[in-house]
Amino acid sequence: MNDKAQMMVLESIIFAITTIIAIAFLINLSPSSIQRATETTTDLKTIGDDALDTIFAQQTTIKNGGTDQYTGQETYDPTSKLSVCVITNNYAELTASINRSLPTNVFYNVYIADSEGNKVFWCASTGGWSVTDELTPFGTVFTSHHIISINHKHLRVYSDPTSLYLNCVTYQRCHLVDKFTAKYTSSYSYDGATYDFILEMWRI
């Protein structure tokens, strides 16, 4: 009889210990899952922010159409690679620079918005830049922003409105004005130099 009672006590102790271990395991597992989901969310946003910061930090210069009053030489304005890629319609270099910083399973659309809230599609991760190339997001979309400055005198050569002359190279006129005009009609007018570079990303 005593042996049976001892066995029952022992079984109760083993059951209690097993239950405690199971509860402890579940408690430790749940926060970890939540943390991983949070890290995934913040990680992609952070990667996007870092990608834009890196491209923006690459400084270059653009001819500003002026001349130095003392030397007579052409003068330049300092600007970032992010701005230059937009000004020169260099979609290939822009997407290549972004793609180098993002995981291969991330797709995105790039938009440009002026400070008045007008927004246009600029390009997609596939390199396409026409309105029909805009990708349809899948799942959760994460957004990174970077403010860029674009002086309107850099958008076109006033003597030839179809061309842009930068650093001894002739480019097609910047698509920026044309895209805004096409979306918001020919009455669109924006004299500011501040634009929001918007990167909308999602995982596949």
C-alpha positions in Angstrom: 0.0 0.0 0.0 2.8 2.4 0.9 4.6 1.5 -2.4 1.4 2.4 -4.4 1.1 5.7 -2.5 4.7 6.5 -3.2 4.3 5.8 -6.9 1.2 8.1 -7.0 3.2 10.9 -5.3 6.1 10.3 -7.7 3.8 10.4 -10.7 2.2 13.6 -9.5 5.6 15.2 -9.1 6.7 14.2 -12.5 3.5 15.5 -14.0 3.9 18.8 -12.2 7.5 19.2 -13.4 6.5 18.3 -17.0 3.7 20.9 -16.9 6.0 23.6 -15.6 8.6 22.8 -18.3 5.9 22.9 -21.0 4.5 26.3 -19.8 8.0 27.7 -19.6 8.7 26.6 -23.1 5.6 28.2 -24.5 6.3 31.5 -22.6 9.8 31.6 -24.1 8.6 30.7 -27.6 5.8 33.3 -27.9 7.9 36.5 -27.4 10.6 35.1 -29.7 8.0 34.7 -32.5 6.7 38.2 -32.0 10.3 39.5 -31.8 11.2 37.8 -35.1 8.2 39.3 -36.8 9.1 42.7 -35.5 12.7 42.3 -36.6 11.6 41.4 -40.1 9.4 44.5 -40.3 12.0 46.9 -39.0 14.8 45.2 -40.8 13.4 45.8 -44.3 12.6 49.4 -43.4 16.1 49.9 -42.0 17.7 48.3 -45.1 15.7 50.6 -47.4 16.6 53.7 -45.3 20.3 52.7 -45.4 20.2 52.1 -49.2 18.9 55.6 -49.8 21.3 57.1 -47.3 24.2 55.4 -49.1 23.3 56.6 -52.6 22.5 60.1 -51.3 25.9 60.3 -49.6 27.7 59.8 -52.9 28.4 63.4 -53.8 29.0 64.7 -57.3 28.7 68.0 -59.1 26.5 69.5 -61.8 27.2 72.4 -64.1 24.9 75.2 -63.1 25.2 77.3 -66.3 27.2 80.0 -64.6 30.8 81.2 -64.8 33.2 82.3 -62.1 33.5 86.0 -62.1 37.2 85.9 -61.5 38.4 82.9 -63.6 35.7 82.8 -66.3 35.4 79.1 -65.8 32.1 77.2 -65.7 30.8 76.8 -62.2 29.2 73.7 -60.6 26.7 72.9 -57.9 27.4 70.1 -55.5 24.6 67.5 -55.4 24.0 63.8 -54.6 24.0 60.7 -56.8 20.3 60.2 -55.8 19.4 63.6 -57.3 21.6 63.1 -60.4 20.0 59.7 -61.2 16.6 61.5 -61.2 17.8 64.5 -63.2 19.5 62.4 -65.9 16.7 59.8 -66.1 19.3 57.2 -65.2 16.9 54.5 -64.1 19.4 51.7 -64.7 22.0 53.1 -62.4 19.4 54.0 -59.8 17.8 50.6 -59.6 21.2 48.9 -59.7 22.4 51.0 -56.8 19.2 50.1 -54.8 19.3 46.5 -55.7 22.8 46.1 -54.4 21.5 47.0 -50.9 18.3 45.0 -50.9 17.7 41.2 -50.5 17.0 39.5 -53.8 13.4 38.6 -52.7 12.4 42.3 -52.3 10.6 44.2 -55.1 9.8 47.9 -55.1 8.4 50.9 -56.8 10.0 54.4 -56.6 7.9 57.5 -56.5 8.8 61.2 -56.5 6.6 63.7 -54.7 6.8 67.5 -54.5 6.3 69.4 -51.3 2.7 70.2 -52.3 1.7 66.5 -52.1 1.7 65.7 -55.8 3.2 62.2 -56.5 4.3 60.4 -59.6 5.6 56.9 -60.3 9.3 57.0 -61.2 10.5 53.5 -61.7 10.3 49.9 -60.5 12.8 47.3 -59.3 12.6 45.7 -62.8 14.0 48.9 -64.3 10.8 49.9 -66.1 9.8 53.6 -65.8 6.7 54.1 -67.8 3.3 54.2 -66.0 2.6 50.7 -67.3 5.7 49.3 -65.6 4.5 50.1 -62.0 4.4 46.9 -60.0 1.5 45.7 -58.0 2.6 45.3 -54.3 2.2 41.9 -52.6 1.6 41.6 -48.9 2.9 44.2 -46.5 4.5 47.3 -48.0 7.4 49.0 -46.2 8.3 52.6 -47.1 11.5 54.5 -46.9 11.9 58.2 -47.7 14.7 60.6 -48.5 14.5 64.3 -49.3 16.4 65.4 -52.4 17.0 68.8 -53.8 16.7 69.5 -57.5 17.2 72.9 -58.8 15.0 73.6 -61.8 17.9 75.0 -63.8 19.3 71.5 -63.8 16.2 70.0 -65.4 16.7 71.4 -68.9 18.9 73.7 -71.0 16.8 76.8 -71.5 18.1 77.3 -75.1 17.1 73.8 -75.9 14.1 72.5 -73.8 14.4 69.0 -75.2 18.0 68.5 -73.9 20.0 68.6 -70.7 23.7 69.4 -70.6 25.6 68.1 -67.5 29.3 67.8 -67.1 30.1 68.0 -70.8 27.4 65.3 -71.6 24.1 65.9 -73.3 21.1 64.1 -71.9 17.5 63.9 -72.8 15.5 66.4 -70.8 14.6 65.2 -67.3 11.3 63.3 -67.3 10.3 64.8 -63.9 8.4 67.8 -65.3 6.8 65.7 -68.0 5.6 63.0 -65.6 4.0 65.5 -63.3 2.5 67.4 -66.2 1.1 64.2 -67.7 -0.6 63.2 -64.5 -1.8 66.6 -63.3 -2.5 68.2 -66.7 -0.5 70.9 -68.4 -1.5 73.4 -65.8 0.9 71.8 -63.3 3.4 74.2 -61.9 5.9 73.7 -59.1 8.7 76.2 -58.5 10.2 74.5 -55.4 13.4 72.5 -55.4 12.5 70.0 -52.6 11.2 66.5 -53.5 10.5 63.4 -51.5 12.2 60.3 -52.9 9.9 57.4 -51.9 10.9 53.7 -51.9 7.9 51.3 -51.4 9.1 47.7 -50.8 7.6 44.3 -50.3 8.9 40.7 -50.0 8.0 37.8 -52.3 
